[in-house]
């Protein structure tokens, strides 16, 4: 597990927020969006946002942004499951 700790340093909070919002909009406002393309779009968006945020282009920024975009997909799913679990428990 220690070998993956460096990945935590690559997350960019502002990019995470942008990608969460974009993913939400894609999922809920765009009719008939294929769920398979959302992670790809968020990875590309994350890479672009990371470079714009830093006013630089580098491989490290592209990778960090893409990883953050993909992580926002996982964060959305975790939040969704937590909300659904809370709703089920509140009805019991």
MOMOJO-V478825 format. One record per residue. RES is the residue in one letter. PSI is psi in whole degrees, 0 to 359 (999 if undefined). Layout:
res:psi
RES:PSI
RES:PSI
This chain:
res:psi
X:329
X:332
X:342
X:0
X:330
X:337
X:329
X:331
X:345
X:347
X:137
X:109
X:318
X:324
X:323
X:315
X:315
X:315
X:323
X:316
X:314
X:319
X:319
X:314
X:316
X:317
X:320
X:342
X:336
X:117
X:137
X:34
X:136
X:121
X:338
X:336
X:344
X:311
X:323
X:315
X:318
X:328
X:315
X:314
X:318
X:318
X:316
X:314
X:323
X:318
X:319
X:317
X:322
X:353
X:43
X:161
X:122
X:161
X:320
X:317
X:319
X:314
X:314
X:318
X:316
X:318
X:320
X:320
X:317
X:322
X:329
X:329
X:314
X:322
X:320
X:315
X:318
X:317
X:318
X:315
X:323
X:317
X:314
X:322
X:318
X:321
X:321
X:316
X:327
X:337
X:347
X:999
